[in-house]
Amino acid sequence: MYWRLSNTCPEAVPTAVLDRLRGDIHANSLRNLSLTRELLRLLNLFEAQGIFAIPYKGPALAAFAYGNLALRQFADLVILVRKHDVPRAKEVFISAGYRSEYRLTRTQEAALSSIQT
């Protein structure tokens, strides 16, 4: 909203409102840049391990759809990998400092990985 209003009719918007919207887009930009930096780090790690990975939604969608990371809100990173690469991808995430919030048994992990997509 800030982007459009500030470029088309900033005089029609109360200064306090425009200032708040500017602050919101600035905070969103910083968060998105941080997440994008992390996405690039992870993609480099996957590439170093020979894992084909595709970023999905998040920064990739913002860049593609809007040409500007600040114009879309996102709070997570989605990375698609081939099914046979999932165990290795999991190791990449662990080596990068990530931990699952879920504790699955081996049986549960096997059941999850057997789901046909």
PyMOL commands that set and color helices and strands:
alter all, ss='L'
color gray80, all
select helices_A, chain A and resi 2-8+10-12+15-48+58-66+69-71+83-95+106-113
alter helices_A, ss='H'
color red, helices_A
select strands_A, chain A and resi 53-56+78-81
alter strands_A, ss='S'
color yellow, strands_A
deselect
rebuild
show_as cartoon
